[in-house]
Amino acid sequence: MPELRKDPIVGRWVIISTERARRPSDFTRPREARRGTACAFCAGREGETPPEVLAFRSDGGLPNTGNWTVRVVPNKFPALRIEGELAPEGEGIFDRMNGIGAHEVVIETPDHNADLAQLTPKQIEGVLWAYRERLVDLQKDPRFRYILIFKNHGADAGASLEHTHSQLIALPIIPLYVAEELNGAREYYRHRQRCVFCDLVRQELASKTRLVAETEDFVTLCPFAPRFPFETWILPKRHGEAFERSTEREYRNLAGAVGDFLRRMNTVLDSPPYNYVIHSSPAGEPDDGSYHWHLEIMPKLTKVAGFEWGTGFYINPTPPEDAARFLRDASASSS
Amino acid sequence: MPELRKDPIVGRWVIISTERARRPSDFTRPREARRGTACAFCAGREGETPPEVLAFRSDGGLPNTGNWTVRVVPNKFPALRIEGELAPEGEGIFDRMNGIGAHEVVIETPDHNADLAQLTPKQIEGVLWAYRERLVDLQKDPRFRYILIFKNHGADAGASLEHTHSQLIALPIIPLYVAEELNGAREYYRHRQRCVFCDLVRQELASKTRLVAETEDFVTLCPFAPRFPFETWILPKRHGEAFERSTEREYRNLAGAVGDFLRRMNTVLDSPPYNYVIHSSPAGEPDDGSYHWHLEIMPKLTKVAGFEWGTGFYINPTPPEDAARFLRDASASSS
């Protein structure tokens, strides 16, 4: 059973993922993935994954058969386990609980050789709807306080499988970075009665120096104080706390904005490895007007090193104004 | 001039390091380092670095000449600049200030092909004394609130030069991770009138499950809730808030403990890339008995990915009890 453990000094929780327990030799002999080889996420091999929890099939076919466009399955090696109680307990100065949660994989296309940037806007929209359906379903489980949707693309960004996919982890604790955003936004709201993200979007649309692209419903921009070179956020223009309460038009427009950004990034940075995450209000939070969901994209270009691990400060060698200019000037057509 | 910028939502500061400003092509065409080639850190090439700020020479030779054992020079491409005022200013909802600070390199040996784990205890002790002297000197500058000593070993841990070295960055702000430790330790002390690190050392010495090694003055252990597989801390047994106020015997024994651990790690994990940092009380902090300096070592074995960047949670596939057992059972002789 995986465990959640809390650092007794700073209160940070970590997941000790015993289901993937690793011996030293697992680190020193890296797995070699054969590129371009069909895998368990490919069409026709549905029996090789755990049974699906969601799939979109235009022909109304049976579960775990072919003809799907997007398919969601439990992770075969989950970081957290779905069954059981948290059962928190102490051990001297230490705190632990069972590693209860959900860990699912969103297979974005049955095609092994496509990646998200190459999918049609309609296909990307399907991926976003899959995110939404899984969020709404998992939020019914009262054990889960937060559900993170994220994507690792490329081995250097932590993807262990080549076939394009996103992931979802449901947690029994609101994670630190989300809590910091919720608290920071609430504090700003308390002083000014305005959403900090709405103010940010207004200021960036006025100055344009960090703007990458703008559509009917979304703004793509490089944030003022980015941790990583070419870090980019996509924010809805309409104030909204939760991703899953977006409108149909917003999902359609977000699909366009995501594809547009990924293609610009691939042009400027030669298709780098990247991560993205969706930050959205937890289901149980009061809807007080202070928080604003958004998507954060981080190309993996530099190594995080001793200085960052020791301080929480980040050294970013590319001013976001420069990054935005390169991205703005780039072609967003498929490369 | 580099800039310090603050995220308007979570308050996190980043360094926009304009002195190293990078175009997209700098990321897409990685620098190739020729291995084993003499460099500006080698004996006899002292003129190729900025003038030294400290060096240990047994023969009392002139500055910037040969015959040194440890040498400290300003970083040629500093993340922060030593001259100037902070000059904080606002820009709408954003905050920035000049990137004032110090960035120095501690060259641990004149020998290009040695690494820290292969140095004699006496040589490692010299490196620790160099850390101490630079800390004491830089603490006299009232602009600097915190000085981090850290080491990146190996390209995957962020080292851009092969010749073994540590670094030191003096910051005008107490960084988040240090502030979290100071606050957490102070909170613990307020409730119990005891140092949390002293309690931790006591509990780990009693249980022994996460203990790696023990000497007269130091304990080497895998922490209960580590972010990374095989993460290890070295703590002084004697309560002390600041690294630079250690005794001569403690520096000697710490040199032994660091060398011992690095050799164990190299045996178990086949000489992995790694980072270490020294966490110590900032010079201006009240000495209230709550904080306890220590060294944190993080072998670089896994990729930090979307889940970690999105949550601040870490997934660690190796329980620290397993890591400690492998390290404890390993030979600490030179490999």
Chai-1 contact restraints between the chains, C-beta under 6 A:
chainA,res_idxA,chainB,res_idxB,connection_type,confidence,min_distance_angstrom,max_distance_angstrom,comment,restraint_id
A,R5,B,F224,contact,1.0,0.0,6.0,A-B,restraint_1
A,R5,B,A225,contact,1.0,0.0,6.0,A-B,restraint_2
A,K6,B,A225,contact,1.0,0.0,6.0,A-B,restraint_3
A,D7,B,A225,contact,1.0,0.0,6.0,A-B,restraint_4
A,P8,B,V196,contact,1.0,0.0,6.0,A-B,restraint_5
A,I9,B,E181,contact,1.0,0.0,6.0,A-B,restraint_6
A,I9,B,G184,contact,1.0,0.0,6.0,A-B,restraint_7
A,I9,B,A185,contact,1.0,0.0,6.0,A-B,restraint_8
A,I9,B,V196,contact,1.0,0.0,6.0,A-B,restraint_9
A,V10,B,E180,contact,1.0,0.0,6.0,A-B,restraint_10
A,V10,B,E181,contact,1.0,0.0,6.0,A-B,restraint_11
A,V10,B,G184,contact,1.0,0.0,6.0,A-B,restraint_12
A,V14,B,A225,contact,1.0,0.0,6.0,A-B,restraint_13
A,V14,B,R227,contact,1.0,0.0,6.0,A-B,restraint_14
A,V14,B,Y314,contact,1.0,0.0,6.0,A-B,restraint_15
A,V14,B,N316,contact,1.0,0.0,6.0,A-B,restraint_16
A,I15,B,I315,contact,1.0,0.0,6.0,A-B,restraint_17
A,I16,B,N316,contact,1.0,0.0,6.0,A-B,restraint_18
A,I16,B,P319,contact,1.0,0.0,6.0,A-B,restraint_19
A,S17,B,I315,contact,1.0,0.0,6.0,A-B,restraint_20
A,S17,B,P317,contact,1.0,0.0,6.0,A-B,restraint_21
A,R20,B,P317,contact,1.0,0.0,6.0,A-B,restraint_22
A,R22,B,P317,contact,1.0,0.0,6.0,A-B,restraint_23
A,R22,B,T318,contact,1.0,0.0,6.0,A-B,restraint_24
A,P24,B,V268,contact,1.0,0.0,6.0,A-B,restraint_25
A,P24,B,L269,contact,1.0,0.0,6.0,A-B,restraint_26
A,P24,B,F326,contact,1.0,0.0,6.0,A-B,restraint_27
A,F27,B,L301,contact,1.0,0.0,6.0,A-B,restraint_28
A,T28,B,D270,contact,1.0,0.0,6.0,A-B,restraint_29
A,A79,B,I315,contact,1.0,0.0,6.0,A-B,restraint_30
A,G92,B,Q203,contact,1.0,0.0,6.0,A-B,restraint_31
A,I93,B,D199,contact,1.0,0.0,6.0,A-B,restraint_32
A,F94,B,F224,contact,1.0,0.0,6.0,A-B,restraint_33
A,L148,B,G310,contact,1.0,0.0,6.0,A-B,restraint_34
A,L148,B,T311,contact,1.0,0.0,6.0,A-B,restraint_35
A,F150,B,G306,contact,1.0,0.0,6.0,A-B,restraint_36
A,F150,B,F307,contact,1.0,0.0,6.0,A-B,restraint_37
A,F150,B,G310,contact,1.0,0.0,6.0,A-B,restraint_38
A,K151,B,G306,contact,1.0,0.0,6.0,A-B,restraint_39
A,N152,B,A305,contact,1.0,0.0,6.0,A-B,restraint_40
A,N152,B,G306,contact,1.0,0.0,6.0,A-B,restraint_41
A,G158,B,K303,contact,1.0,0.0,6.0,A-B,restraint_42
A,G158,B,A305,contact,1.0,0.0,6.0,A-B,restraint_43
A,I169,B,F307,contact,1.0,0.0,6.0,A-B,restraint_44
A,P175,B,T311,contact,1.0,0.0,6.0,A-B,restraint_45
A,P175,B,G312,contact,1.0,0.0,6.0,A-B,restraint_46
A,P175,B,F313,contact,1.0,0.0,6.0,A-B,restraint_47
A,L176,B,G312,contact,1.0,0.0,6.0,A-B,restraint_48
A,Y177,B,T311,contact,1.0,0.0,6.0,A-B,restraint_49
A,Y177,B,G312,contact,1.0,0.0,6.0,A-B,restraint_50
A,E180,B,V10,contact,1.0,0.0,6.0,A-B,restraint_51
A,E181,B,I9,contact,1.0,0.0,6.0,A-B,restraint_52
A,E181,B,V10,contact,1.0,0.0,6.0,A-B,restraint_53
A,G184,B,I9,contact,1.0,0.0,6.0,A-B,restraint_54
A,G184,B,V10,contact,1.0,0.0,6.0,A-B,restraint_55
A,A185,B,I9,contact,1.0,0.0,6.0,A-B,restraint_56
A,V196,B,P8,contact,1.0,0.0,6.0,A-B,restraint_57
A,V196,B,I9,contact,1.0,0.0,6.0,A-B,restraint_58
A,D199,B,I93,contact,1.0,0.0,6.0,A-B,restraint_59
A,Q203,B,G92,contact,1.0,0.0,6.0,A-B,restraint_60
A,F224,B,R5,contact,1.0,0.0,6.0,A-B,restraint_61
A,F224,B,F94,contact,1.0,0.0,6.0,A-B,restraint_62
A,A225,B,R5,contact,1.0,0.0,6.0,A-B,restraint_63
A,A225,B,K6,contact,1.0,0.0,6.0,A-B,restraint_64
A,A225,B,D7,contact,1.0,0.0,6.0,A-B,restraint_65
A,A225,B,V14,contact,1.0,0.0,6.0,A-B,restraint_66
A,R227,B,V14,contact,1.0,0.0,6.0,A-B,restraint_67
A,V268,B,P24,contact,1.0,0.0,6.0,A-B,restraint_68
A,L269,B,P24,contact,1.0,0.0,6.0,A-B,restraint_69
A,D270,B,T28,contact,1.0,0.0,6.0,A-B,restraint_70
A,N275,B,A305,contact,1.0,0.0,6.0,A-B,restraint_71
A,N275,B,G306,contact,1.0,0.0,6.0,A-B,restraint_72
A,N275,B,W309,contact,1.0,0.0,6.0,A-B,restraint_73
A,V277,B,G306,contact,1.0,0.0,6.0,A-B,restraint_74
A,V277,B,G310,contact,1.0,0.0,6.0,A-B,restraint_75
A,M298,B,W309,contact,1.0,0.0,6.0,A-B,restraint_76
A,L301,B,F27,contact,1.0,0.0,6.0,A-B,restraint_77
A,K303,B,G158,contact,1.0,0.0,6.0,A-B,restraint_78
A,A305,B,N152,contact,1.0,0.0,6.0,A-B,restraint_79
A,A305,B,G158,contact,1.0,0.0,6.0,A-B,restraint_80
A,A305,B,N275,contact,1.0,0.0,6.0,A-B,restraint_81
A,G306,B,F150,contact,1.0,0.0,6.0,A-B,restraint_82
A,G306,B,K151,contact,1.0,0.0,6.0,A-B,restraint_83
A,G306,B,N152,contact,1.0,0.0,6.0,A-B,restraint_84
A,G306,B,N275,contact,1.0,0.0,6.0,A-B,restraint_85
A,G306,B,V277,contact,1.0,0.0,6.0,A-B,restraint_86
A,F307,B,F150,contact,1.0,0.0,6.0,A-B,restraint_87
A,F307,B,I169,contact,1.0,0.0,6.0,A-B,restraint_88
A,W309,B,N275,contact,1.0,0.0,6.0,A-B,restraint_89
A,W309,B,M298,contact,1.0,0.0,6.0,A-B,restraint_90
A,G310,B,L148,contact,1.0,0.0,6.0,A-B,restraint_91
A,G310,B,F150,contact,1.0,0.0,6.0,A-B,restraint_92
A,G310,B,V277,contact,1.0,0.0,6.0,A-B,restraint_93
A,T311,B,L148,contact,1.0,0.0,6.0,A-B,restraint_94
A,T311,B,P175,contact,1.0,0.0,6.0,A-B,restraint_95
A,T311,B,Y177,contact,1.0,0.0,6.0,A-B,restraint_96
A,G312,B,P175,contact,1.0,0.0,6.0,A-B,restraint_97
A,G312,B,L176,contact,1.0,0.0,6.0,A-B,restraint_98
A,G312,B,Y177,contact,1.0,0.0,6.0,A-B,restraint_99
A,F313,B,P175,contact,1.0,0.0,6.0,A-B,restraint_100
A,Y314,B,V14,contact,1.0,0.0,6.0,A-B,restraint_101
A,I315,B,I15,contact,1.0,0.0,6.0,A-B,restraint_102
A,I315,B,S17,contact,1.0,0.0,6.0,A-B,restraint_103
A,I315,B,A79,contact,1.0,0.0,6.0,A-B,restraint_104
A,N316,B,V14,contact,1.0,0.0,6.0,A-B,restraint_105
A,N316,B,I16,contact,1.0,0.0,6.0,A-B,restraint_106
A,P317,B,S17,contact,1.0,0.0,6.0,A-B,restraint_107
A,P317,B,R20,contact,1.0,0.0,6.0,A-B,restraint_108
A,P317,B,R22,contact,1.0,0.0,6.0,A-B,restraint_109
A,T318,B,R22,contact,1.0,0.0,6.0,A-B,restraint_110
A,P319,B,I16,contact,1.0,0.0,6.0,A-B,restraint_111
A,F326,B,P24,contact,1.0,0.0,6.0,A-B,restraint_112
